[in-house]
Amino acid sequence: MSRSTLRTALGLSRGVSWPGALVLILALLGVWELYVDLGGADPLILPAPHAVAQSLFEDRGLLWSNFLVTAEEVVLGILVAAVAALALASAMHFFITVRRASWPVLIASQTIPIPMLAPVLVLWLGFGILPKLVVIALVSFFSIVVTTLAGFAAVDPDLIKLMRTFDMPRRRVFWSVELPSALPGVFTGTKIAVIVAVIGAVFAEQAGANSGLGYLFEQSIPQLLTARAYAAVVVLSLFAIALFALLTLAERLTVPWAYQPIGDPSR
């Protein structure tokens, strides 16, 4: 992998200043530390950054074992959502009747409060991984469908007409032209889904589980182990950022033409 590819995938060539971001993060942590140390908040309610860092080290084994559970749920849930969303978006693209019938249901699915739905799914499907996958897929599904449909709509109509002048079957046009053109939309929706998927996993685990970072967070708060609870949040955030970066890299390698500037002769 070339250095330029890695830089583009991580956003270094798109106006992102990682040194600047690091300075900003350190500044925010410094303000947080001073606020707690100067008595602005009870450390049992808002632990200082150094206490959270200490918990990350001392509880690393506990955090790691629970992280593996949540990571499996998130990755599998996003895969389920991506496959289902791509299938539905393709059907909506092909059939106007499916599109008109599906839109109200899709919108309605995003109005359901997850904290209310998760306990019902646990009672229905049990305490295993299945209800967690349903919750994660539900919160991840909508963004992938919307961006994939936008990708299909953005296909150059002149290119489709050209393919049809060569008597290319409709199915062949889809696989050769429309689907590749929609792939950037699939990746965009999936990157959005990654951010909300970890939130869905926490709600699902809090509704009924015996492991996972959401479960660990829920158990730590009543025990006044707030530093451990915040450490679980940090691990979740870093995991979401890592998934986002990996998806960006996969997009850069899979659809490199989407990263070429408009007007580039090599596009």
PyMOL commands that set and color helices and strands:
alter all, ss='L'
color gray80, all
select helices_A, chain A and resi 3-9+18-37+49-58+60-94+96-109+114-125+130-153+157-165+170-207+213-220+226-254+256-259
alter helices_A, ss='H'
color red, helices_A
deselect
rebuild
show_as cartoon
